[in-house]
Amino acid sequence: MTKSPPNFIRMKCVIHRCTPRAVLMQMEDGNTYWVPRSVTLDGADICVDDEDISIEDWWLKRNDIDY
């Protein structure tokens, strides 16, 4: 993973769907998660087929997502 600003974790994944408020990411292990755009660093710029996103660490911990 590359460096992200403090409190954000860069996650390697593939974005499969996007809505105005959330994105569906698939991790390398095959698990999928809906991630609110409000907890991402890139927010409105995330698009289908993106291969990584930065997510606030508290949200990852709250949802038991390993990073």
Biotite code that builds the C-alpha atoms (Angstrom):
import biotite.structure as struc

atoms = struc.array([
    struc.Atom([0.000, 0.000, 0.000], chain_id="A", res_id=1, res_name="MET", atom_name="CA", element="C"),
    struc.Atom([1.150, 3.502, -0.761], chain_id="A", res_id=2, res_name="THR", atom_name="CA", element="C"),
    struc.Atom([1.170, 6.331, 1.739], chain_id="A", res_id=3, res_name="LYS", atom_name="CA", element="C"),
    struc.Atom([-2.024, 8.229, 2.478], chain_id="A", res_id=4, res_name="SER", atom_name="CA", element="C"),
    struc.Atom([-2.652, 11.237, 4.710], chain_id="A", res_id=5, res_name="PRO", atom_name="CA", element="C"),
    struc.Atom([-2.899, 10.483, 8.441], chain_id="A", res_id=6, res_name="PRO", atom_name="CA", element="C"),
    struc.Atom([-6.049, 8.577, 9.423], chain_id="A", res_id=7, res_name="ASN", atom_name="CA", element="C"),
    struc.Atom([-6.554, 7.306, 5.856], chain_id="A", res_id=8, res_name="PHE", atom_name="CA", element="C"),
    struc.Atom([-5.518, 3.854, 4.656], chain_id="A", res_id=9, res_name="ILE", atom_name="CA", element="C"),
    struc.Atom([-4.874, 3.193, 0.949], chain_id="A", res_id=10, res_name="ARG", atom_name="CA", element="C"),
    struc.Atom([-6.718, -0.035, 0.079], chain_id="A", res_id=11, res_name="MET", atom_name="CA", element="C"),
    struc.Atom([-5.880, -2.127, -2.984], chain_id="A", res_id=12, res_name="LYS", atom_name="CA", element="C"),
    struc.Atom([-9.230, -3.158, -4.471], chain_id="A", res_id=13, res_name="CYS", atom_name="CA", element="C"),
    struc.Atom([-11.384, -2.873, -7.587], chain_id="A", res_id=14, res_name="VAL", atom_name="CA", element="C"),
    struc.Atom([-14.418, -0.592, -7.684], chain_id="A", res_id=15, res_name="ILE", atom_name="CA", element="C"),
    struc.Atom([-17.365, -2.407, -9.298], chain_id="A", res_id=16, res_name="HIS", atom_name="CA", element="C"),
    struc.Atom([-20.293, -0.017, -8.744], chain_id="A", res_id=17, res_name="ARG", atom_name="CA", element="C"),
    struc.Atom([-20.767, 3.615, -7.865], chain_id="A", res_id=18, res_name="CYS", atom_name="CA", element="C"),
    struc.Atom([-23.746, 5.524, -6.562], chain_id="A", res_id=19, res_name="THR", atom_name="CA", element="C"),
    struc.Atom([-23.869, 9.185, -5.568], chain_id="A", res_id=20, res_name="PRO", atom_name="CA", element="C"),
    struc.Atom([-23.293, 8.220, -1.907], chain_id="A", res_id=21, res_name="ARG", atom_name="CA", element="C"),
    struc.Atom([-21.238, 4.983, -1.942], chain_id="A", res_id=22, res_name="ALA", atom_name="CA", element="C"),
    struc.Atom([-18.940, 2.712, -3.928], chain_id="A", res_id=23, res_name="VAL", atom_name="CA", element="C"),
    struc.Atom([-18.785, -1.083, -4.054], chain_id="A", res_id=24, res_name="LEU", atom_name="CA", element="C"),
    struc.Atom([-15.214, -2.274, -3.628], chain_id="A", res_id=25, res_name="MET", atom_name="CA", element="C"),
    struc.Atom([-13.936, -5.810, -4.041], chain_id="A", res_id=26, res_name="GLN", atom_name="CA", element="C"),
    struc.Atom([-10.824, -6.742, -2.101], chain_id="A", res_id=27, res_name="MET", atom_name="CA", element="C"),
    struc.Atom([-8.116, -9.104, -3.360], chain_id="A", res_id=28, res_name="GLU", atom_name="CA", element="C"),
    struc.Atom([-9.577, -11.886, -1.168], chain_id="A", res_id=29, res_name="ASP", atom_name="CA", element="C"),
    struc.Atom([-12.916, -11.566, -3.009], chain_id="A", res_id=30, res_name="GLY", atom_name="CA", element="C"),
    struc.Atom([-14.863, -9.864, -0.192], chain_id="A", res_id=31, res_name="ASN", atom_name="CA", element="C"),
    struc.Atom([-17.004, -6.908, -1.245], chain_id="A", res_id=32, res_name="THR", atom_name="CA", element="C"),
    struc.Atom([-18.015, -3.863, 0.791], chain_id="A", res_id=33, res_name="TYR", atom_name="CA", element="C"),
    struc.Atom([-20.155, -0.801, 0.197], chain_id="A", res_id=34, res_name="TRP", atom_name="CA", element="C"),
    struc.Atom([-18.064, 2.177, 1.288], chain_id="A", res_id=35, res_name="VAL", atom_name="CA", element="C"),
    struc.Atom([-19.649, 5.590, 1.852], chain_id="A", res_id=36, res_name="PRO", atom_name="CA", element="C"),
    struc.Atom([-17.970, 8.258, -0.250], chain_id="A", res_id=37, res_name="ARG", atom_name="CA", element="C"),
    struc.Atom([-17.925, 10.450, 2.866], chain_id="A", res_id=38, res_name="SER", atom_name="CA", element="C"),
    struc.Atom([-15.248, 8.232, 4.508], chain_id="A", res_id=39, res_name="VAL", atom_name="CA", element="C"),
    struc.Atom([-12.950, 8.216, 1.474], chain_id="A", res_id=40, res_name="THR", atom_name="CA", element="C"),
    struc.Atom([-10.220, 10.677, 0.597], chain_id="A", res_id=41, res_name="LEU", atom_name="CA", element="C"),
    struc.Atom([-11.073, 10.741, -3.120], chain_id="A", res_id=42, res_name="ASP", atom_name="CA", element="C"),
    struc.Atom([-14.817, 11.124, -2.580], chain_id="A", res_id=43, res_name="GLY", atom_name="CA", element="C"),
    struc.Atom([-16.508, 12.313, -5.756], chain_id="A", res_id=44, res_name="ALA", atom_name="CA", element="C"),
    struc.Atom([-13.584, 11.279, -7.983], chain_id="A", res_id=45, res_name="ASP", atom_name="CA", element="C"),
    struc.Atom([-13.927, 7.508, -7.426], chain_id="A", res_id=46, res_name="ILE", atom_name="CA", element="C"),
    struc.Atom([-15.030, 5.678, -10.580], chain_id="A", res_id=47, res_name="CYS", atom_name="CA", element="C"),
    struc.Atom([-15.812, 2.118, -11.661], chain_id="A", res_id=48, res_name="VAL", atom_name="CA", element="C"),
    struc.Atom([-12.624, 0.115, -12.326], chain_id="A", res_id=49, res_name="ASP", atom_name="CA", element="C"),
    struc.Atom([-10.457, 2.241, -10.003], chain_id="A", res_id=50, res_name="ASP", atom_name="CA", element="C"),
    struc.Atom([-7.900, -0.048, -8.372], chain_id="A", res_id=51, res_name="GLU", atom_name="CA", element="C"),
    struc.Atom([-7.375, 1.584, -4.978], chain_id="A", res_id=52, res_name="ASP", atom_name="CA", element="C"),
    struc.Atom([-8.990, 4.076, -2.647], chain_id="A", res_id=53, res_name="ILE", atom_name="CA", element="C"),
    struc.Atom([-8.076, 5.757, 0.654], chain_id="A", res_id=54, res_name="SER", atom_name="CA", element="C"),
    struc.Atom([-10.532, 5.091, 3.474], chain_id="A", res_id=55, res_name="ILE", atom_name="CA", element="C"),
    struc.Atom([-10.634, 6.531, 6.991], chain_id="A", res_id=56, res_name="GLU", atom_name="CA", element="C"),
    struc.Atom([-9.108, 4.048, 9.427], chain_id="A", res_id=57, res_name="ASP", atom_name="CA", element="C"),
    struc.Atom([-11.938, 4.323, 11.979], chain_id="A", res_id=58, res_name="TRP", atom_name="CA", element="C"),
    struc.Atom([-14.452, 3.118, 9.357], chain_id="A", res_id=59, res_name="TRP", atom_name="CA", element="C"),
    struc.Atom([-12.268, 0.132, 8.444], chain_id="A", res_id=60, res_name="LEU", atom_name="CA", element="C"),
    struc.Atom([-11.923, -0.822, 12.122], chain_id="A", res_id=61, res_name="LYS", atom_name="CA", element="C"),
    struc.Atom([-15.650, -0.397, 12.780], chain_id="A", res_id=62, res_name="ARG", atom_name="CA", element="C"),
    struc.Atom([-16.441, -2.745, 9.875], chain_id="A", res_id=63, res_name="ASN", atom_name="CA", element="C"),
    struc.Atom([-13.714, -5.299, 10.747], chain_id="A", res_id=64, res_name="ASP", atom_name="CA", element="C"),
    struc.Atom([-11.883, -4.825, 7.443], chain_id="A", res_id=65, res_name="ILE", atom_name="CA", element="C"),
    struc.Atom([-8.231, -5.870, 7.566], chain_id="A", res_id=66, res_name="ASP", atom_name="CA", element="C"),
    struc.Atom([-5.654, -3.468, 6.182], chain_id="A", res_id=67, res_name="TYR", atom_name="CA", element="C"),
])
